[in-house]
Amino acid sequence: MNHLAIYALYPNVAWIDDGTGAFDKDGNKVEIDLDAVNEWQDPNAYKFARAAEYPPMTDYLDGVVKGDQAQINKYIADCQAVKAKYPK
């Protein structure tokens, strides 16, 4: 089960058990629409995808320390490519 989607779509859900379902704070079972859960898109997913693919900041800092503008420009271009790949 996509717990993040369930919590986002059903704010009354207090906990989820993959075997038995979703429950509110009083222990009552909350009926969920699995189609809606499966279709839900995390609005913050791009942040995690970008973070995983950004080049290390040390590449930029190394270019600054060495005064290597080509290295700095490459770092910026690589970051912009990641942003284009995973838009907001």
Residue pairs with C-beta under 8 A, 6 or more apart in sequence:
1 16
1 18
1 22
1 37
2 37
2 38
2 40
3 16
4 42
5 37
5 38
5 40
5 42
6 13
6 16
6 22
6 32
6 37
7 13
7 16
8 40
8 42
9 32
9 33
9 36
9 37
9 40
10 22
10 30
10 32
12 24
12 25
12 30
13 22
13 23
13 24
13 30
13 32
14 23
14 24
14 25
15 22
15 23
16 22
16 23
17 23
20 29
21 29
21 30
21 32
22 29
22 30
22 32
23 29
23 30
24 30
46 86
46 87
46 88
49 85
49 86
50 82
50 83
50 86
53 82
53 85
53 86
54 78
54 79
54 82
55 75
55 78
55 79
59 71
59 74
59 75
60 71
60 72
60 75
60 76
62 68
62 71
63 69
63 70
63 71
63 72
63 74
63 75
64 72
